[in-house]
Amino acid sequence: MDFFYTHNDIPKKRLRSIIHRLDGYTGRLRAVQKSKTYRVSESPLSLPSDTRLLNNVLRIIRAKTTSRLKYIVVIGIGGSSLGAKAIYHALRGYADALSHNRFPQMFFLDATDPEYLDAFLKFLKISVRHPEEILIHIASKSGTSTEVIVNAEIVLSALKKFPSFMEHVIVTTDAGSPLARTAKEHNIAWIPIPESVGGRFSVFSPVGLIPLATAGIDIRALLRGARSMIRLCLDSSVRSPAAISAATLFHHARAGKAIHDTFFFHTELQYLGDWYRQLLAESIGKEKNRRGKTVHAGITPTTSIGSTDLHSIAQLTLGGPRDKITTFVSTKKHTTHVRVPKKKILSPLPYLHGKSVEEILHAIYTGTIQSYTKHGLPFLEVLLPDISESSLGAFMQWKMIEVMLLGKLMGVDAFDEPNVEDYKEKTRRILSA
């Protein structure tokens, strides 16, 4: 992954000063990663190198899948769903809509949506003729997420027409959770999430690896990309993409630019934006700092897609309030070379004819960068080699290290989410009344 800090309106001395504040914590992250244990909050750094965990994932997949598998249903919410969803849609999701005979296909039940559930149940009734055609992956770290339990109960009830339907269910949860106990009682296959790995940092755990590997995605390449990024980010703070981006976001947040827009110039990366939105918002948005002082810290993450959102977000950013910093994400190469026909049919723009769509998108991207530069707007550029398992693994690992470092700079705990429990507790009270 190539990382450019293209428009640097931060004095180099200031940027280096912020990055050097992270030297001690970067050393801690190196030690945690080398320990290959799960004892502290930063332990998700051990996941990409955990061969035992990888082998357990592959073993359970071999035991639970056959050549007849057509549909994988992921039942989770937040971090228990978004990571796998981001990778799957980046690599396969858009193709699914046009390739009705390519299997297995993956569905994500990650919201309590009555209309979608009703439509999905009708789909199951019509499409699934044999239990080996479907695999259900239920993921919940706590094992008590209302949305996950609701969706799981409804889907499993619909599959009761198959006597052996429970043999086609995998549960991923904490070892001591209520969901783990239920899985044991019903003899359902289950695999634990390492205790110190929080949901939004769990994409390289069984939470993400099980559904992705089942769908035929190369999880070894995914983990290889993550490991390469760990080396790049932890070998030296000064050259670390994570330290540079964390320091940049911190500097601009302190200067009043507390909105971070990630602008993907690939429509298939939309869900990668959703994954990062949760990661940044839940990790950095905190009522209190590590000392218990009320600070209401946070950076608001938004996602834009090029070129679609240029007609709205570019107008807002270029002409509106100077309260945003942007990270542009593009790739070096595309896998297709569709061209505008040389022979005109209706186009009044002759300069487009004979051009590849890749060329046109690159021109739009370059024009956008030039416009942001002209207006003096701060931005980062990230150029992925391609959209592949390795590149996605590197990108996601970069972002996870980024928020760890950003939490350190902002003085907040990047690994807890105390205020999320507010709505969960009130929901339980309402439903129990």
N, C-alpha and C positions, 0 to 999 in steps of 0.2 A: 504494500500500500504506500503510495506516495503522498506525502503530507506537505502542504505549502502554507506558510503564513504570508499571503500575498500582499495584503494591504495593512502594513504594520504601522498603526498610528500610536503605538505604545513605544516610548523610548526604549532602546535595547537594554540600557542599564536597568530600567524599571522592570522589564520582563525577566531579565536574569536574576534580579533581586527576589522577585516573587518565586521563581523556580527554585532558587537555592534554599528558600524556606521549606521546601519539600524534601531536601536531601535526607534528613533523618527518617522521615516517614517512608521514603522510597526504599531505604535500607531495611526498614521493618517489612515492607512488602516482599522484598527479595528473600528475607529469612523465612517468612511465612510460606512462600511458594516453594522454597527448597525443602521445607520440613515435610511437605506432602501429607499433612494431617488436617483434621477438621476441628480445631480447638478454638479458633478465634473468628471474629467477624470477617476478616479478610481471606479466610480459607477458600472461598470460591476460586482463588488463583491456583489451587491445587488440582482442580477438576480436569483441565486439558491434559495433564500428565498422569492421570490415575488409570493405569492399565487394568487394575483389578476391577474397577467400576465399569470400564468399557467392556471387559470380558463378561461381566454379569449381565450387562444390557444385551449383548449379542446372544448370550445363552438363552435368555428369556424370550427373545424375539424368535430364535430358531424353534423354541418349544411351542410357540403360540401362533405361528403363521404357516400357511401353505400356499401353493401356487394358485389356489382358488381365491385368495384374498382380493377383494375389489374396493372395500371401503374401510377407512380408518377414521374413527370418530374420537376427537380429542375433547374431553370435557374438563374444563378448567377455567380459571379467571385470572386476569392480571398476569403476573409472572409465570403462572402455571400454564399459560397458553400462548402469550404474545411472542415469546422467543421462537418456538417451533413454527408459529404462524408466519412470522417475519421471514424465516428462512425458506419455508415451503412455498410461500407466494412469490418470493424473489426468484426461485428456481423453477417452480412448476405451476403455481396457482393460476397465472393468466392463461397458460396453455390448457389447463383443465376445461375452461369454458368452451374451448374450440376442439378439444380432443375427447369426444364422448367414449371412445373405446380404449383409452389408455388408462391402465390400472396399475397399482391401487391409487385411488384418489382420497384426499383427506378433507374432512369436515371439522369445523371448530364450533363447538357449543360453548361460547364464552360470555353469554349474557342470558338473562332470564327474559326472553322475548316470546310472549305467547303466540304471536303470528308465525314467527320463524319455527318455533317448536311444533306447531300444528302442521306446517308444511313439511317439516323434516320427518315427522311421524308418518305422514302419507307417503313420503319418499321411501322410507324403510319398508313399509307394507308392500309397496309395488315392486321395489328393486331387489330386496334381499330374499333369496329363495333358499339359501342354505347357510347354516351358522358359520361355516368356514369362509364365507364371503365378507365377513365383517369382524373388525377388532375394535373394542372399546378401550380407550386409555383414559382413566380417571385420575386427575392430578390435583392434589390439594396439600400444601405443606402442613397446615394446621389440622386438616381432616374435618374441619367444621364449617367451611365456607358455604353459606346458604345457597348461593347461586349454583355451586358445583353439585351439592347434594340434591337440589331440586331437579336439575337436568339429568343427573345420573339415575335417579329414581324413575323419572318419566321414560327415559330411553330403555332402561333395563326392563321395565314393565312391558314395553312394546315388543321386546325380544323373547318374552316368556313362552311364545309359541314354539320355540326350539327347546327341546328338553335339555340340551347341553350348552345353553347360551352362556352360562357362567364360565365355561372353559375358554371363552373368547374375550375375557375381560382382564386387563392389567391395571392395578392400582399403584400409584406412586405417591407416597406421603411420608411424614415423619414416623419413625419407628414406634413411638408410643402414642400416636394419635388415635382418636376414636375410629377413624376410617381404617387404620391398620388393624385394630382389634376386630372390626366388622369383617375385613377381608379374611382374617385368619378363621373366624367363626364359620364363614361360608366357603372356605377352601378356595378363595380367589387368589390368583397369582398376584404378588405384590413385591415391590422393590423400594427400599427406603431412600429418602433424600438425606444426604449427609446433614447432620444436625445443625451445623453452623452456616449452612447455605440458605440464604433467604430467597424468596420466590423470584424477585427481579434479577437475581444473580445466578439463576438456576438453569440457564439454557444449555450449559455443557454438562449438566447432571442428567440422570434418567428422565427428568421432567421433559427435556427437549430431545434427548438422544433416542429414546424409545420410539416415539412417533416418527421422527425423521428417518431413522434407519429402517423402520418398517416400510416406509414409503419408497425406499430405494435410494435415499440420499446418502452420499458418502460422508459418514460422520468422522471417519479417520482424517479425511482432508479438512473437515471443519475444525477438528481439534488441532491439527497441524498448523492451520492458520492462526489459531488462538495462541499456540505456543510461540510462534514466531513473533507475535506482537508482544507477548510478555517479555521476551528477550529484548526487543527493541525499546520497550518502555521502562524496563527496570535496570538495564545495564548502565545507563547514564541519564540523570535528570535533565541535563542541558539539551540532549538530543531526543528526549522522549516526546513522542507526539502527544501522549496523555498529559505530561507536565506542561507542554506548551499550550494545549487547548484549555486545560484547567486554569492555568495562570491568566490566559487571555479572557476567559469567561469571568473569572474573579475580578480582574481589573475593570472590565466594562460594567459589571454589576455594581461595583463600588462607585462607578461614575454615572450611574443612573440608567444604564442599558441592561435591564433585568429581564428582557425577553430574548430568548435564543431561538431563532428560526433555522431549522435544518431543511435546506432546499435540495431535494433529490431530483436530478435530471434523468430519472428512470421511473416510469409509473409502477413497475413491479416492486419497487422498494418502499411503497407507501406504508406497508405494515412494519417495515424496519423503523420507520418514523414513529409509529405507534409504540413499538417496544422501547425506543429511546425516550419517548415522552414520559412513560411510566418510570423508567430508570432515573431520569433526572429529577422529575417532580417529586417522587416519593423519597428519593435519597437526600435531596437538598432542601425541600420545603419543610421547615421545622419551626415550631412555635418557640422552642427553647434551645439554647446552645448547650455545649457539653458541661458548662458550669451551672446550668439550671436557670440562667437568666433568660427572660422573655425577649426574643429578638425578631420573631416572625421573619425568618430568613427564607430566601427562595429565589429561583430563577424560573421564569415561566417558559416551558418548551412548546414550540409550535412546529408544525410540519407543512412544507409546501412541496408541490410537485411541478417540475418543469416539463413542458412549457405551459401547462394548463394554468397555473396560478400566477403567471407573470402579469396577467391582466388585472389581478386584484392585489396580491401581496407586493409585487414590485411597485405598483402605484402608491400603496400605503407606505412602503419603506422609503422609496425615493422622495416622495412628496410630503409624507406625514411626520409625526414626532420622531425625534432622534432617540428612541428608547430601545433599539434592537441591535443585536449582532447576529450575523448570518453565517452558517456553515454550508457551503456548496458541496454537493457530492455528485461526482460523475465517474465515468470509466474511460479507460484508454481505448477500448475497442468494443464493438458490437458483434454479435454472432450472425447477423443478417445484413444484406446490402440492398434493400428495396430501393428502387429509383423512381423518380417522377418520369413518366414517359417523355421521350424527346419530341414526339409528335403531339402538338397541342390539341386538346379536346375542348376545354372551356376556360383554361387559366388565362387571366389578363396579366400574369406576371412572368414574362419570358425568361427571366434570369433563373427561374426554378427548374426549367426543363433540362432533363439529363442529369440533374443532381441527385445524389443518394440522400435518403432520409437521414442517414447518419451525418452527412455533411451539413444538412440544413439545421439539425439539432445542435451540432457543434457551433454553427454560426450564431444561433440564438443564445447559446450558453456564453459564448465569447462576448457577444453584445451586452449581455446582462452584467458580466464581470466588468466590462469597460464602463457601463453606466454607474455601477456601485462605486467604482474607483473615482470617476468624475465627481460624484456627489460627496466624496469623502466618507463613505460608510464603511465601518469595520466589518471584515469578513475573513473567514478561513476557507481554504480550498482543500478538498480531499479527492484524490484521483485514484480510484480502484483499478487494479490491473484488468479486472473483468467482474462479471457477476457469477461467482462460483462458490463452492463450499469453502474453499481456503480463504478467499477474499472476505466473505461474510463472517467467517470465524475471526479473522483479524480485526475487522471493523467493530464487531460486538465486544471483543476483548478490550480493544482500545477504549471504547466508551465506558466499560465497567471500571477500568483503572482510572479513567478521567474523573468519574464521580467520586471515587474513593479519595483522590487527591483534592478534588474540589471541596469535599466535606471537610478535609483537614484545613484547607485555607480559610473556609468560612466558619470554622469552629463548631460544626454540628456533627452529630452522629449520622453518617451516611447509610447506616445499616438498620436502623429501627424505623418504625412507623406508628408511633403512639396515637396519633390522632385518627388513624384509620379505624381504630377500635371503637371510636365514638359512634359511628353510624352502625357498625356491626352489633354493638350492645343494644342500641335502641331498636334495631330491626328484630333482634331476638325477643325483646320485651313486648313489642307489638304483636308478633306472631304467637307468643306464649300466653297472651292475655285472654 
